[in-house]
């Protein structure tokens, strides 16, 4: 799965969150759009970690437990769920624009909602038996669970869901690793995708943010440049 969490991204998140420059943007993105870096922020960034140990060490991260309980050995990060207005529009975006596949669909008629599990998996390898495919799906890493509450797609009074990037802020974004950020964004632009940040916007070059049809943010980056950007 290309949704990625890495040590270098931990530093990237740290840089974003300590920026104190006022902006209508989410505070977690202000550094990306800032053209000048303030010295106090740089001091705060580097003074938070011991230079003699990795930033990811327990000493530099109070509360971090480095010896996971044996009971958690088989745990995986399986899904991120968010609600969608119109599955026809959203499935088109995640399959045609982002190249994901529909791994499993689960319908709940009595409660009037449907779950669509999307991800970067070879569905040809999925079991044909419905029950076995469900089990297979829930064993995949880093999937997206799109939840559709029936009727929202045709409800003229429905205003959409909160994407977490305006007050009250909470959820921020998912991230997609691509082969080349600039080429990917050129294609997205041709496909009419809405951008929050293009690769050359702001101080941090080579990272982009786009929106899906429901307004959720998606970070776009590649492995050729993310190490330099984050460091």
Secondary structure, 3 states (H helix, E strand, C coil): CCCCCCHHHHHHHHHHHHCCCCCCCCHHHHHHHCCCCCHHHHHHHHHCCCCCCCCCCHHHCCCCCCCCCHHHCCCCCCEEEEEECCHHHHHHHHHHHCCCEEEEEEEECCCCEEEEEEECCCHHHCCCCHHHHHHHHCCCCCEEEEEEECCHHHCCCCCCCCCCCCCCCCCCEEEEEECCHHHHHHHHHHCCCCEEECCCCCCCCCCEEEECCCCCEEEEEECCCHHHHHC
